[in-house]
Amino acid sequence: MRPSILRAAFAGRTLPFLRPVRGCLLLCAAACVLLPSPASAAADASAGSGEAALGLAEKAREGLARTRSAEARFRQTSTFDFLDVPLTSSGRFCFSLENRKEPYVFWEYREPQRSGFALENDRAALWSGQDARAPSAAEKRMLDGMTAQILQWIAFDTESLRRQYEIRTGSSDLALLFVPRGESRLFSSIELVFVPDFSAIAELRFSGTDGGRTVIAFDIERRNERLSGDCRR
């Protein structure tokens, strides 16, 4: 199908493969997709990681360690060569590490349609519109893996990240670029842009292997406070 036909067919719509349903949420999926194969992870951890990048990564680790809980609005924008207009969605992301035994993660798209997931310890829920349900065994395994990766990024274990990614300086002195050491089917890199004191992530920028690009911008509303009712379905 020619690009012009695709543009006409999908203008103003959410592409089926990008709809945020069944727990296939971009932020979380990317954390899993970017993970390299075990063989690749054994590569030299120092390759591609300059002193400037590692110094910035350590600053991020120290800053993020000061954040034990957060609530944020987010806006997601995706652009593709075959579409004239970007695809946009927005929602809410919350997490809490106050109870180390039961970390809580909440991710919900609210526009253009409502869908998301919540995971607390071993309890999980998925929803789309008004329909909520417990995940299947396969979906639960996926959610567990996604949440583990989200928590790893929040903890920002520099040594583990160096084994999995080449860490490079990003587009500004508040940004780090992560390039997976192993083959990734969807993403060629992910850039993290931090707030000035490095206590939170301001933007996630995903570059796709197909030339597509997705940016998720966060507006942190609360940090290190008890999560509000807006972080529950």
C-alpha positions as CSV (number, residue, x, y, z in Angstrom):
1,M,0.0,0.0,0.0
2,R,1.4,3.4,-1.0
3,P,2.2,5.9,1.7
4,S,-0.4,8.4,0.4
5,I,-3.1,5.7,0.8
6,L,-2.0,4.9,4.3
7,R,-2.1,8.6,5.2
8,A,-5.6,8.9,3.9
9,A,-6.8,5.7,5.5
10,F,-5.4,6.4,9.0
11,A,-5.7,10.2,9.2
12,G,-7.2,11.2,12.6
13,R,-7.3,7.6,13.8
14,T,-5.3,5.5,16.2
15,L,-3.5,2.7,14.3
16,P,-4.7,-0.7,15.4
17,F,-1.2,-1.9,16.3
18,L,-0.6,1.2,18.5
19,R,-3.8,1.1,20.5
20,P,-3.0,0.9,24.2
21,V,-4.9,-2.3,25.0
22,R,-4.2,-5.7,26.5
23,G,-1.4,-4.2,28.5
24,C,0.8,-3.6,25.5
25,L,1.8,-0.1,26.7
26,L,4.7,1.5,24.9
27,L,6.7,2.6,27.9
28,C,6.6,-0.8,29.5
29,A,7.0,-2.8,26.3
30,A,10.0,-0.8,25.3
31,A,11.8,-1.7,28.6
32,C,11.4,-5.4,27.6
33,V,12.0,-5.1,23.9
34,L,15.2,-3.2,24.4
35,L,16.7,-6.0,26.6
36,P,19.4,-7.8,24.6
37,S,19.8,-11.5,24.4
38,P,21.8,-13.2,27.2
39,A,24.8,-13.7,24.8
40,S,24.8,-10.0,23.9
41,A,24.6,-8.9,27.5
42,A,27.9,-10.6,28.1
43,A,29.6,-8.1,25.9
44,D,32.3,-5.7,27.2
45,A,30.4,-3.4,29.6
46,S,32.7,-0.5,28.9
47,A,32.2,-0.4,25.2
48,G,30.5,2.8,24.0
49,S,30.3,4.2,27.6
50,G,32.5,7.2,27.8
51,E,33.4,8.9,31.0
52,A,31.0,11.8,30.4
53,A,28.1,9.5,29.9
54,L,28.9,7.4,32.9
55,G,29.3,10.5,35.1
56,L,25.9,11.6,34.0
57,A,24.5,8.2,34.6
58,E,25.8,8.2,38.2
59,K,24.2,11.6,38.7
60,A,20.9,10.2,37.4
61,R,21.2,7.2,39.7
62,E,21.8,9.4,42.8
63,G,18.9,11.8,41.8
64,L,16.4,9.1,41.0
65,A,17.2,7.3,44.3
66,R,15.6,10.4,46.1
67,T,12.3,9.6,44.5
68,R,10.3,6.9,46.2
69,S,6.9,7.7,44.7
70,A,5.6,9.9,41.9
71,E,2.5,10.9,40.0
72,A,2.7,12.3,36.6
73,R,0.5,13.2,33.6
74,F,2.0,12.2,30.3
75,R,1.6,12.9,26.7
76,Q,2.7,10.5,24.0
77,T,3.4,11.5,20.4
78,S,4.4,9.1,17.7
79,T,5.5,10.0,14.2
80,F,5.9,7.7,11.2
81,D,7.1,8.3,7.6
82,F,3.9,7.0,6.2
83,L,1.7,9.4,8.1
84,D,1.3,13.1,7.6
85,V,0.2,13.8,11.1
86,P,1.5,12.5,14.5
87,L,-0.5,10.1,16.6
88,T,-1.1,11.5,20.1
89,S,-2.4,10.1,23.4
90,S,-2.2,11.1,27.0
91,G,-2.8,9.6,30.4
92,R,-1.4,9.1,33.9
93,F,1.6,7.2,35.4
94,C,2.1,6.5,39.1
95,F,4.5,4.4,41.1
96,S,5.3,3.9,44.7
97,L,8.3,2.1,46.3
98,E,7.4,2.9,49.8
99,N,6.5,-0.7,50.5
100,R,9.5,-2.5,49.2
101,K,7.7,-5.8,49.4
102,E,4.8,-4.6,47.3
103,P,5.8,-1.9,44.8
104,Y,2.9,-0.3,43.0
105,V,2.9,0.6,39.3
106,F,-0.1,2.3,37.5
107,W,-0.2,3.2,33.8
108,E,-3.3,4.5,32.2
109,Y,-4.1,6.0,28.8
110,R,-7.1,8.4,29.1
111,E,-7.2,9.9,25.6
112,P,-8.2,9.0,23.0
113,Q,-9.5,6.0,24.8
114,R,-9.2,4.7,28.3
115,S,-7.1,1.6,29.0
116,G,-4.3,0.6,31.2
117,F,-3.0,-1.7,33.9
118,A,-2.0,-1.7,37.6
119,L,0.3,-4.0,39.4
120,E,0.8,-4.3,43.1
121,N,3.0,-7.2,44.3
122,D,1.3,-10.2,42.8
123,R,-2.0,-8.6,42.1
124,A,-2.7,-7.2,38.6
125,A,-5.6,-5.7,36.7
126,L,-6.1,-4.7,33.1
127,W,-8.8,-2.5,31.7
128,S,-10.1,-1.1,28.4
129,G,-12.9,1.4,28.6
130,Q,-15.2,0.3,31.4
131,D,-14.2,-3.3,31.1
132,A,-11.8,-4.5,33.8
133,R,-10.5,-8.0,34.3
134,A,-7.7,-10.0,35.8
135,P,-5.0,-10.8,33.3
136,S,-4.5,-14.3,31.8
137,A,-1.4,-16.2,32.9
138,A,0.5,-15.1,29.8
139,E,-0.5,-11.5,30.3
140,K,0.4,-11.7,34.0
141,R,3.9,-12.9,33.1
142,M,4.2,-10.1,30.6
143,L,3.1,-7.5,33.2
144,D,5.5,-9.0,35.8
145,G,8.4,-8.6,33.3
146,M,7.3,-5.1,32.3
147,T,7.0,-4.0,35.9
148,A,10.4,-5.5,36.8
149,Q,12.0,-3.5,34.0
150,I,10.2,-0.3,35.0
151,L,11.5,-0.7,38.6
152,Q,15.0,-1.4,37.2
153,W,14.9,1.9,35.3
154,I,13.6,3.7,38.4
155,A,16.4,2.2,40.5
156,F,18.8,3.1,37.7
157,D,21.3,0.3,38.4
158,T,24.2,1.7,36.4
159,E,26.2,-1.5,36.3
160,S,23.3,-3.6,35.1
161,L,22.4,-1.0,32.5
162,R,26.0,-1.0,31.2
163,R,25.8,-4.7,30.7
164,Q,22.6,-4.3,28.6
165,Y,23.2,-1.0,26.8
166,E,25.8,1.2,25.3
167,I,25.4,4.4,27.4
168,R,26.1,7.6,25.5
169,T,25.7,11.3,26.2
170,G,22.4,12.5,24.8
171,S,21.1,15.6,23.0
172,S,21.7,17.9,26.1
173,D,23.5,17.9,29.4
174,L,20.3,16.5,30.9
175,A,20.0,13.5,28.6
176,L,21.4,10.0,28.2
177,L,21.2,7.8,25.1
178,F,20.8,4.0,25.5
179,V,21.6,1.7,22.6
180,P,20.8,-2.0,23.1
181,R,23.8,-4.3,22.8
182,G,21.6,-7.1,21.5
183,E,19.2,-7.0,18.5
184,S,16.0,-5.2,19.2
185,R,13.0,-5.7,16.9
186,L,11.3,-2.4,17.5
187,F,13.7,0.2,18.9
188,S,17.2,1.3,17.9
189,S,17.7,3.6,20.9
190,I,16.0,5.3,23.8
191,E,16.9,8.7,25.1
192,L,16.1,9.7,28.7
193,V,15.8,13.4,29.5
194,F,15.9,14.3,33.2
195,V,14.6,17.2,35.2
196,P,17.4,19.6,36.2
197,D,18.0,17.9,39.6
198,F,17.9,14.4,38.1
199,S,15.2,13.3,40.5
200,A,12.8,12.3,37.7
201,I,12.5,11.6,34.0
202,A,11.1,14.5,32.0
203,E,10.9,12.7,28.6
204,L,11.4,9.3,27.0
205,R,12.4,9.4,23.3
206,F,12.2,6.1,21.4
207,S,13.7,5.8,18.0
208,G,12.3,2.8,16.0
209,T,14.1,0.5,13.7
210,D,11.5,1.4,11.1
211,G,12.3,5.2,11.3
212,G,9.4,5.9,13.6
213,R,9.8,8.0,16.7
214,T,7.8,8.2,19.9
215,V,8.2,10.8,22.6
216,I,6.6,10.5,26.0
217,A,6.7,13.7,28.0
218,F,6.0,13.7,31.8
219,D,4.5,16.4,33.9
220,I,5.4,15.5,37.5
221,E,2.6,16.6,39.8
222,R,3.5,14.9,43.1
223,R,6.7,13.3,44.4
224,N,7.4,11.5,47.6
225,E,3.9,11.9,48.8
226,R,1.1,9.4,49.3
227,L,-0.4,8.5,46.0
228,S,-3.8,10.1,45.3
229,G,-7.0,8.4,44.3
230,D,-6.2,9.4,40.7
231,C,-3.7,6.6,40.7
232,R,-6.4,4.0,41.1
233,R,-8.9,2.9,38.6
